[in-house]
Amino acid sequence: MIYVTAVKHELGYCLRVTFNDGSERVVDLNNHLDGEVFEPLKQIERFKTARLNSDLDTVVWDNGADMAPEFLYEIGVPVEEWQKRRVAESKAEYGDAAKTT
């Protein structure tokens, strides 16, 4: 059984989540904030209230929303992979900007 042991806001709608198997994954929830409970989390300040609830062993927010740890694990990507993607995206963005100037 997988469960969350730590959570930290990373960037935008991404959370860095640590799981009981020792893995650390970045979970991008940008496309998963639908429905009555999750819609308010589209306000970034509300989203940033994410924290660990050690009774539930998962991420919860101040408005009462929570997500199953299995879901977070499934959609998350290992931190190292996420960082490589971010670097690649930054290089692509910088390269595109340099070409237009």
NORUR-V542318 format. One record per helix or strand of 2 or more residues. SS is the DSSP state (a for helix, b for strand). FROM is the first residue (numbers start at 1). LEN is the number of residues. Records with the same first field share a line. If there is no record, write none. Layout:
SS->FROM-LEN ; FROM-LEN
//
This chain:
b->4-8 ; 14-6 ; 24-5 ; 51-3 ; 58-3 ; 77-2
a->30-3 ; 36-7 ; 44-4 ; 69-7 ; 79-22
//
